[in-house]
Amino acid sequence: MKKTLTPTIQFGLVNIPVGIAPATTTKENVKFKLLHAWCGTPIKTDKVCPECDVVLAPEDLVRGHEVSKGVFVRVEDEEYQEVKNEKQPVIKIDCFLPWEVTALLPTRKDYYAIPETGKETAYGLLAEAMAQEEVDGFGLCNLWGADSRFLLTIAQRTLVLRLLFSKDEVVEQDFEVPDLWLRSPGELDEELKMARQLVRSLIDPNHPDMSVPDEAAMKKLIASKVKGGKVALPKPEKPIVPTNDLLAALKTSVSQGKPKKVTA
């Protein structure tokens, strides 16, 4: 597995050098270019000034942040580089958060944190301690010259660095969810019992299937068109019939031993 960076995990006075390798990739996804429909030529996306009607070279460009509609503040390269000064790549754990808290934090990108040779003991102790305390590390890291909030979590006995969306990128919840804990004694007890039974019947200790049917079908379509043939597209699933009888739907799902969508 190719490492793209070698930062250091810091917590307390402990430093653990690791190698960072991407845990996800998009290189296998089907991508499209826009073509001129008449001749099939890919179109270009030249940088053109609409005011001057000229194609611009890289040296003609400058960064600008729009502070109000049509009003920009310019940031010169020297100013930009001064703010984005080169820092030593580091993953500094500021605190540890319980799993029930970190489960709610939206993540942007995952990376495997691989222990450097000779540092396996410290790496293993940190992973084992986090697992036993049921916590994830949280803090600020600097990778590739950019700061980012992160979670350091455990997956299959490996530490995984999960870069988080910033506070300004997260949409706050503005709707209320019914609190089932406030229900009257005995209310929905039978439904909850069946729901738990259904959840238990669907627990799978193995690694889940991460394939995406639509993507596989698109690749099959492209491959067939390259060969000059046609492909039979998958038939759409039958729509789920809405029901107001939640208990009956749960019982049926449990008896069939597979998940059923319930629209109450």
N, C-alpha and C positions, 0 to 999 in steps of 0.2 A: 504494500500500500504506500503510495507516494505521499510524503509529507510536504506540505506547502509552507510551513513556518515552524519554528522551534521556540515557543515562548516558555515562560516559567510560571507554574502555578504557585501562588503565595497565599498562605494562611497562617496567621500568627507569625512566628519566626521560622516557619518551615518553608523551604523552597523545593519545588519538584519540577525539574526540566522535563518537558514533554514535546512530542511532535504532533502537529495538527494536520489531520487529513480529512477532506470533505466526506461527510456521511451521506450526502445526496448529490445527484447530478441530473442535468436536464439534457445531456447530449443525445439521449435515445429518443427524445420526443420528436414528433413530426413537426417540422417547421415549413412555412410557406414564404415565398417571395412574391411580390406583386409584379405581374408581367403586363406588357402591352398586349391586349387581347388580339389586335390585328396581326402582329408579327411574332409574338411570343418572346420578345426581348425583355429581360428584367429592367425595371425602371431604376433610375438613380435618385438618390436623396441628397442632392447638392445643397450646401449652405448658401442660401440666396437672401440678400437684403431686399425686402419688399419695397422699401422706400427708394433705394438707389437702383434697384433692378440689376444687380451685379452678383456674380458668384464670388464668394469670399474665400480667401486662403486662411490657414490656421493663424498666421501672424496678424490677420485683420480682426481677430476675435478677442473679446474681453468678457470676463464674468460679470454678470449683473443680477442683483436680487430685486424683484419687483415689490416695492413697499406699498404701493397703491396702484390702481389701474393705470398703466402706461408710464409710471414713474419708477425708475430703476436707480439703485445705488451701485456704483461700479466698485469692484474689488480687483485690484491689480495682482499679478502673479506673485510679486514679492510679499504683498500683504497676506495673500492666501497661504503661501508657504510658511510664513511666520506663525500663523495660527495653527496650521497643520504641521507643526515641526515634528521631525522624526523622533520617535520615542522608542525605547527598548520594548519589544513585544512582551507583554506581561498579562497574566490572568490573576488579578488580585481579588481574593475572596474577602468581602467585607463582613458578611454574616451568613448564617445558615437558616433556611426557611423550611418549614414543614411541608410535606408533599401535598397536603390539602390546599396550601396557599399557592405553591408553584404550578399546580395543575391548571390554574386559572390564567397564567401568564402566556400571552401569545408569542410564539417564537418565529424568527425570520429564517434562520439557517442553522443546521447542525454540523458539528465537526467531531470526529473521534479524537480524543486526547490520548496519545500513545506514549507510554513511559520510555524515556531514554535509557540506554544501556547503563546498568549499575544503579538505577534509581527505582527499580521495581518494588523494593520493600516499602519505601515511603509512599509510593503510589498506591500499593495494595492496602496499606494501613488507612490511608485517607478514604479509599473506596469502601472498605469494610466498616469503618466508623460511621460514615454517612448512611450506609445501608442499615446498620443496627439502630441508629437514631432516627431513621426515616426522614432525612432532610436532604436538601439540595443546596449547593453553594451559590451565593449571589454576590455580585459585585460589578466592578468596572474593568474592562480589558481594553488594551490597545493593540490592535492587530492591523497590519498593512497601513499604518499611519492614521488610523481612525479609531476614535473611542466608541465603545458600545457596552451597554448593559448585558449581562449574561447570566445564565444558570449553568452550573456544573452538576450534572446528574449522572445516574448509573443505568446502564443498559447492557444486559448480558455480561456482567462483571467488568465492563469497560466504562471509563469516565467519558462522558459526552458533553462537549461544550455547545450550549444552545444560545445563540445570539438572539436577543430580544428586540422587539419593536420599541421605539422610544415612547415616552409618555404622550407626546404630541400626535403619535401615529395610531394610538389605541382609541377606539370608539367607546365611550362610556355607555354602560347599560342604562337605558332610560325607560325601561318597562318593568312592571312588577311580576314576579313569579309567585303563584300560590304557595303558601307555606303549609305543607301537609302536616307538619308537626303541631299545628294549631287546630287540627280536626277534633271533633268530639270523640269521647271514648267509644270504641267499637266501630266508629265510622271508617269505612274503606279497609277494615282489617282483612277481609277475605281477598279483596283485590290486591292488597300489598303482599299477602302470603303467596298468591299465584304469581305476582310479578317477580318476587324473589326466587320462586321455583323456576320460572322461565329464565331468569338471569343465570342461575346455577347450571341449568341444562345447556347453556350456550357458552360456558367458560371453556376456553381452549388454551392450554398451557404452551402450545407450540407457537412458533413465530407466525404472525398473520400473513395472509396473501396480500401483497402490496400492489399487485398488478391492477391496471385500470382498463376495463373492457372497451371503452370508447377508443382509447389510444391504440390498443391491439387491433381493433377493427379498422382504424384509419391506416395503420401500417400495412395491413392485409390488402386494403383497397389500393394503396400506392403501389405495392409490389405487383398486384394484378394488372394495373394500368401500364406499368413498365413493360410487362410481358405482352401487352396488347389484348388482354382478356377482360373478363368481367368477374365480379365477385358477388356472392350472395351475402347481403348484409344481414346482421342478426335481427330476428324478429323482435319487435318491442314487447316488453312485458305487459301482461294484462293489468289494467288499472285496479288498484285496491278499492273495494267497495266500502265507503264510509259506514261506520256503525256507531250507535250510541250505547251499545251494550259492552262496556269495557271488560266486565268480568267474563262474559262468554268468549270474547276475543282472546283473553289471556288463557282461558282453559283450553281453547282450541289450539293455540300456539304451543302450549306445553305438551298436549297430546300428540301433536305432529312432530315435535322434537326439532323444529327449525323456526327461525325468526319470522314473524309476520308483522307487517306494518299495521299499526292501529291508528285509525283516525277517529278520535272521539269528539 
